[in-house]
Amino acid sequence: MPTLQHCKRRIGALLLFCAATPACADSSFLTSAVPQNLNDFYQGLKDRVASCQHSLAGGFYSIDDGTNTTSYCTNDPHRPSIIYLSSGNGTLSNMDIDCDGVQGGSQDDGRCSLGRSPDYQDATAFQDIIQSYKVGISDLNTYVHPYVVFGNSGSKPGWRTFDPTDYGVRPLSVMAVVCPGNKLVYGIWGDTNGDDGDNPMVGEVSIALATACWGKNMTGDNGYDGMDVLYVAFTGKDAVPGKNGADWAAKDYDTFERSIQPLGEKLVQRMRAGGVGRKVTGFGAVVGCALAGGLWLAL
């Protein structure tokens, strides 16, 4: 049986090899490796070791023509420290593309053009806060800012709604998005889902965030349909970078992502893993590395 240190070296070598391989590195957009504690939580949900610990609201759709099995979940309904999406039975959410907000600039390559995004809106939910920062931009830019669409509003009869602020998540706070392939993107809560469609949807991000995970085949009308993307929001004012804690006026995704990484890392470090052991296979090549993990405990 290999030692833990041996496993770490082998996994690291595989990650470096994959990063240099076109099949793994479809884009040059910046991502982070998923820390062990967050990976344990992620794998626990996928392997059904853990599930939606406490559902705050359910009945949402991740896929428009799918089933309404997605819930907003938390670790503690009375004092939540995270809120995440889970669809049960080892599934999480997919990733659709949101093109709302400002477009244009050096990163605009037409993948979010109006013809590819029929539900485009020229403003995001927290445009007023962005403008109050007075940092030289009028709103978030889908090509630059890795924002997540989180929360649901609407007035249609029977429409399912959920307001993350009721549980302590603050606008423009940092979120963690885990994509398959050991990819972690630190995003921001930048928009909400409305009732302009047929169903209350979840699992939508800016094209900058989607490109970081999946490459430039992502467009306004082409997202990722796999139900294995994890979205985690953090509660509390310390999750908000504010006016000076992020490079809001950045001209490209990488620059903005680097500006919020330190805060994102601090937030993710709060999550601690324990409980059952599990095996890490790492691209199918590292077998027999038993690492602690699985169940996620309260922050």
Secondary structure, 3 states (H helix, E strand, C coil): CCCHHHHHHHHHHHHHHHHCCCCCCCCCCCCECCCHHHHHHHHHHHCCCCCCCEEEEEEEECCCCCCCCEEEEECCCCCCCEEEEECECCECEEEEEECCCECCCCCCCCCCCHHHCCCCCCCCCCHHHHHHHCCCCCCCECCCCCEEEEEECCCCCCCCCECHHHHCCCCCCEEEEEECCCEEEEEEEEEEECCCCCCCECCEEEHHHHHHHHCCCCECCECEEEEEEEEEEECCHHHCCCCCCCCCCCCCHHHHHHHHHHHHHHHHHCCCEECCEEEECHHHHCCCEEEECCEECCC
